[in-house]
Amino acid sequence: MGDAGRADLGDAARWARAWLFDRALPLWHRAGADRVGGGWFDRLDQSGRPVPGHKRCRVQARQVFVYAEAGRLGWNGPWAEAIEHGLSHLHAAFRRPDGLYRKSVTAAGAPVDDGFDLYDQAFVLLALASAHARAPRPALIAEAEALLAVLEDRLAHPVAGWEEDAPPRLPLRSNPHMHLLEALLAWVEAGGGERFAEPARAIVELARERLIDPATGAVGEYFDRDWRPMPDASGAVREPGHQFEWAYLLGEAARLLGGDHRDAIDRLYAFGHQHGVDRARAAAIFSVDASGTALDRGARLWAQTEWLRAALTLGREDDAIAAVATLRRYLARPVAGLWIDWMTEAGTMGEDAAPASSFYHLVTGLAPLIERATALENAA
């Protein structure tokens, strides 16, 4: 990359920090936090007002992560207050008597769906790790260890990983395991030790041995009882955003746990970029099949952030510049700090409300850019 490319990425880094610190974090803290019913609203409309409705567990957990990351990145706003606001509602409204966390509650906090999703439990673990990293507390470690113990006791798969439910049901999904790996690695980095490192290593092994197709290097989504791709069409589904996400997480696993995953990382990124980025829109599309043929050419916001993060951390700076330019289309809203979640195949954006759940993805994608902006200033 030439000097012009580096300058472009430096400008993008400064934009990312300004958008996140000055616009998005204050807006969502002011308008997205429900100070009557507790926790966080699931959506804000495009004028920045809460959309009435139920509250999902993953949103509460993700918003804790968002504001913990804001504190880590140097935002001088009320990140500690936001963390406590989210954690208190998770505990009061979502934690079930058995130690798992229910799917959703009403605006007032009464259970709506008392079932649990493995995916949600992963984000609760991530929220606890993120909060502990900012303000270490033995109670958070104990809570995370207790949740992990319940998962192991009730949902341990006889071969590897975790079941989707008790009693077991199909398909098994790679996606919750990806986020469990993310959460466990966050706990390793926060000082949680071998209690979290051991199951993280097991997920890495599961990914390397079962989830990643050795023929193409791409990770699948849906599996049968023996961790083989489902025999129906779902077994061939590949989500480009998840190729980028797994590539990043395997790099983090190597950094925190050891091991050499460079070949797997390179192949994941290559499949995602070759088959999953529509060159006409410079956008990561939603899904392809095992051969790389497009299944759904819509482009979700989150896939762009995963492309950006993987490109930045793997040194694909030209790709990162393209991903930033595309991402900014989703964020170019009349009320700064909001976003649109979908781009159509034709390249148009809708006017739907901004889902709070996407804030997590935005922070993970923008964090490496913001770290770059800080490094540039420190070097000046």
C-alpha positions, 0 to 999 in steps of 0.5 A, spaced: 500 500 500 502 506 498 502 513 502 495 515 499 492 508 502 495 509 508 493 516 509 486 514 507 486 509 512 488 514 517 482 519 515 478 513 516 480 512 523 479 519 525 472 519 522 471 512 526 472 515 533 469 521 531 462 517 529 463 513 535 465 517 541 461 524 539 455 521 536 453 514 537 455 512 544 452 519 547 445 517 542 444 510 544 446 512 552 441 518 552 435 515 547 437 507 547 437 506 555 430 505 558 430 508 565 423 506 566 423 499 565 430 497 565 435 495 560 436 497 553 431 498 548 431 493 542 431 499 536 431 506 535 427 509 529 430 513 524 429 520 528 432 517 534 426 515 538 425 508 542 421 503 538 416 500 543 416 492 544 419 486 547 427 486 549 431 481 547 437 478 552 442 478 546 441 486 546 442 487 553 448 483 553 451 486 547 450 493 550 454 491 556 460 489 551 459 496 547 460 500 553 465 496 556 469 497 549 468 504 549 471 505 556 477 501 553 478 505 547 478 511 551 471 514 551 470 519 556 462 518 557 458 514 562 461 508 560 461 505 567 454 507 568 452 504 562 455 497 564 451 497 570 445 499 567 445 493 562 448 488 567 442 489 573 437 488 568 440 482 565 440 479 572 433 482 574 429 480 568 433 475 564 436 470 569 432 464 570 432 460 576 436 454 573 442 459 571 441 460 564 438 466 561 431 467 558 430 469 550 426 475 551 422 480 556 416 485 556 418 492 556 417 492 563 421 486 564 416 480 565 418 474 561 415 473 554 419 467 551 422 463 557 426 459 553 434 459 552 438 460 546 445 457 546 447 464 542 444 468 548 448 465 553 455 466 549 453 473 549 452 473 557 459 470 558 462 476 553 458 481 557 461 479 564 468 478 561 467 485 558 465 488 565 470 484 569 476 487 564 474 494 566 472 493 573 474 486 576 470 483 581 470 476 583 462 476 583 463 476 575 468 471 575 463 466 579 457 468 575 461 466 569 463 460 571 457 458 574 453 459 567 459 455 564 458 449 569 450 449 567 452 449 559 457 443 560 452 440 565 446 440 561 448 441 554 455 438 553 455 434 546 457 427 546 462 428 541 464 436 541 461 442 543 454 444 545 447 441 544 442 446 541 437 445 547 435 440 552 433 435 550 437 435 544 435 438 537 437 439 530 441 442 527 447 444 531 449 450 529 457 453 528 454 460 530 453 460 537 460 456 538 463 462 534 461 466 539 462 462 545 469 462 543 469 469 542 467 470 550 471 464 552 477 468 549 475 474 552 475 471 559 482 468 558 484 475 556 481 478 562 485 473 567 480 468 567 485 462 566 484 455 564 477 454 566 475 458 560 482 456 556 480 449 556 473 449 553 476 455 548 481 450 545 476 445 544 472 449 540 478 451 536 479 443 535 472 442 533 472 448 528 479 445 525 476 438 525 469 438 524 466 445 522 471 447 516 470 444 510 477 441 508 476 442 501 474 449 500 477 452 507 470 455 509 466 454 515 459 451 514 453 453 518 448 447 520 450 440 522 447 433 524 448 429 530 455 427 528 458 434 526 457 433 519 453 438 514 446 437 514 444 432 509 439 438 506 440 444 503 442 448 509 448 443 510 451 447 504 450 454 507 456 459 508 455 466 510 461 470 508 461 474 514 462 468 518 468 466 514 471 473 516 469 472 523 472 465 524 478 468 521 479 473 526 477 469 532 482 463 530 488 469 530 485 471 537 486 464 539 493 463 536 495 469 540 492 467 547 492 460 547 498 458 542 497 454 536 498 455 528 492 457 525 495 461 519 493 456 513 486 456 516 485 463 517 488 465 510 483 460 507 477 462 511 478 470 509 480 468 501 473 464 501 469 470 504 473 475 500 473 471 493 465 469 493 462 473 498 464 480 496 460 483 491 465 487 487 459 492 484 457 494 491 463 492 494 459 489 499 459 482 503 453 479 501 449 474 506 450 467 504 453 463 498 453 455 498 459 450 498 461 452 491 461 459 492 455 461 488 450 466 491 444 464 495 442 471 498 445 477 495 442 482 500 448 485 504 447 486 512 451 491 516 454 486 520 458 482 515 461 489 513 464 490 520 466 483 520 470 484 513 473 490 516 475 487 522 478 481 519 482 485 513 485 490 518 487 485 523 490 481 517 493 487 514 489 487 507 489 494 508 486 495 501 480 491 503 479 495 509 479 501 505 473 498 501 470 496 507 470 502 510 467 506 504 461 501 504 460 501 511 459 509 511 453 508 507 449 504 512 451 510 517 450 516 513 443 517 516 440 524 518 441 523 525 448 521 526 449 515 530 444 511 527 444 506 521 441 502 516 441 494 517 440 492 510 442 493 503 438 490 497 441 487 491 440 493 487 444 497 492 439 501 495 438 502 503 431 501 507 428 506 512 427 501 517 429 502 525 436 501 527 437 495 531 441 495 537 444 489 536 448 491 530 452 496 535 456 490 538 458 489 530 459 496 529 464 497 535 468 490 533 469 493 526 471 500 528 475 498 534 481 496 530 480 503 526 480 507 533 486 504 536 490 506 529 487 513 530 490 513 537 497 510 535 497 515 530 496 521 535 501 518 540 506 517 534 506 524 532 
